[in-house]
Amino acid sequence: MRVKRFFAADMRSAMKLVRDEMGADASIIANRRVAGGVELTAALDYEAPRLTPPTPGLDLELKKTQERILSARASLEEGERPAEGPSVNRQLFGDSMRQAAEQGSAVAQGLIERLHSERAAPAAEAAAHPAPVGGEELDAMRSEIAGLREMLESQLGGLAWGQVNQHQPRQASLWRKLIHLGLPAELCKELLTKVAEVTDVRQAWRLLLAHLSQGLPVLRDELIERGGVIALVGPTGAGKTTTLGKLAARYVLKHGSQNVALVTMDTYRIGAHEQLRTLGRILNVPVRVVDEQNSLAEVLEEFGNKRLVLVDTAGLQAQDPHLRGQLSELAAQGARVSTLLVLAATSQYRVLKAAWHNYRGCNPVGCILTKVDEAATLGEALGLAMEQQLPVAYVADGQRIPDDLARGVGHQLVSRAVGLAGNETAEDQTMADVFAGILHNQRAS
């Protein structure tokens, strides 16, 4: 028998390591949470213990043990530690122990020994000093249950995908293509319902892309042509300052520099405002810094005669109190300021969604997708825009000012996403993980 331990950040990754190295016939014989992830112990050619007839006199002992287990579970529900019993997860072992006791098997005897070996105290002392279940022990129970749930969801996800792949090959093919675009699973599921009656795969794929183009929100008019105050917000490294320079240069080339002003609220990065001042000197437009001496309201009042004012902000961590102050200052201006959320197309969907939740308090009217030229997929960004109904205002696909900036157009973005995906499709393991994620979301909701 071959036994090996596997370490990974989560249960799904650990299960994938087991399958890749030991094959589908491997058995998971133990799992536990460790620092930085989970640990699985897997065995190949593992034989489960066989049931043997009960030994004489064991029936009475098993019956007593069963009564103690039931009593322990009742005490646990009341928030007290049982007078005599283990610190392992009753939810995991209770039913199997009771069944084993009824059958009088050797497996039950092994579990009994494990329960007693973990923690045994004199019955009289435990009865005289009952203690509540400790928080650490409850956390350990919850962690063990969560690990088993994650393992079960992974297995069920693989089974669910196998059924779809076998019995609905047309739908499975479309699933693979949509997931390979990088679109969120729930959005893929919603799109597939719209072509459920189409039997031809090619026609269904074209209809899916058409629905995707129509459902993608974009700003019909160019925002800088409307004028007013436009603030760019977003996480660190999204490309706010470079994008602001592109917008300013774009406007100056068309309307001149006399009606444009630049403002920066980024006083946290070393040399951040100097970068904007250099841009202001090149474009011949004024630049002001919002700091302790000059509030945003005062600076905007100073530039009240300008047709277009572009405001650059600092990219800060979500827990940073300065971020909340910065967003509150923007929100205090009300409809006077139009906010655009700058998102890097190279980011994962979870990162993009976290950025949306962090900055939605300033009511962004749209988003700018940056670093499109560096992205492997566009589905994550397009999926967020569709789910949150956040119109795409501009797309930036390079560092050149102002050339690498274009307005967001639905069918062009979808065509570019398809071009990045190529003719490849998602692998079976990826699809199994997607279906496991759907099961997890359904259970969570």
Phi, psi and omega in degrees: 000134181257124182237137181209148176261145179230137178243139178203168182289328179215175186293322182295317178297321179295319178297322179295321177298319179297313181296319183293322187267324187247352177091174184286346182274358181291149179247138176272116183255350177195150174210148178200156177279137176229171179298122178090001178159223183230159177235126176247141172248117184243150181227144176249140186062039180275131178250121179293150179302136180274149178286139178235154179300146180295144179280154180302136177084358182279334184302315181296319180294319178295321179295319178296318180297320179298318180296321179295321180295315179297321178293322180294320179294322178295320178294323179296321178295331179276000177086016180240153175282135177297152182298327182214118182168181187267174175250020178270176186283109179294326181298329182276325188256345188299307184294316181295325179294318182294319179296319180295324179295321180294327180275343181066046187265164176288336177297319179299319180298322178295321178293322178301315181297323179293317181298316181287330182285334182291311179203117179230130179231153177303136184298322182294316180294319179295321180290327182283332183232069176293139182232146178291155179296129182291152180297323180296320180292320176296321178297321179296320178298312181298321180296320180293318178296317180298321179296318179291323177297318180296320178296317180294319178298322178297317179293316180293325177299318177296320179293317180298315179295321178300321179293315179297316182295327183275317188262341180227067185299326179296312179295323179297320178297318179291322176304312183301316183294317182294318180294324180291336174292341182098008182287147177298150185298318182296323178292320176300316180299318179294318180294322183294331178295337182281345179238026184297330184269355182274123185271330181280127185294318182295317178295319179297321180294318178296320178294322178298315179294325177294316177297323180294318179295318181290327182278347181281117181283136177223156175279121184289323181257151177285123190296320184291340177288335177288333183081194182091199181256125180238122180250137177256123179237160179158171182291168179298136176082006181285340179102033183294311185295317178296318179294322177298321177297321178296317180296317180296314180295323179299318182286320181297319180297331183265323187239356182091171187263356186287340183248022182237143174218151180242140179227139176235136174256004184271093175252014185259326178275140180293123177077011183295314181288336177293326177298319180287325177296321178298318178296321179297321179293323180293318182272352181063046178235150180287151179228134176232151180248131174273119181216199182294330181274336183231112179280166180297319180299320180292319180294318179294327177295322178297325181261027182296338181270359180273142180285326181226127175236122180254128185247124176262141181238167180272140173272112185236162177293152184299328181274356183288124180297334178295330178294315179298322178294320180295316180292325178295321179295322177292315181297330181294339179281348176064219183290353180295331182246129172261124185257136174243129179271121181267121183235134177277125181293347179278353184278154175288162183299320181295323178293317178297318181293322177296320178297319178299315180294326181288328188248002182290346179295338178266013173052065179296138180274350180182187181223160174239123179268118181251168177057032179297328180291342180259354187280144174274331176218158176246353186300323181299312181292317179295323179297318178296317180300322180287316182294321182263003182051051180255105186298141176275116182270312183220159176232125179250127184228040177169180183262350184289134180251126358258017191295316189275058178210130181219156177289152179282123177235128189304304185292331177291320178295318179294318178298321179292322177297319178294320179297322178292325181288330181068210181263005181282158177228164182292146180281166182299320181294322176298317180293322177298320177294324178297314180293326175296321177296322178297316178299320180296317180294323178294320179292321181293325182278000000 
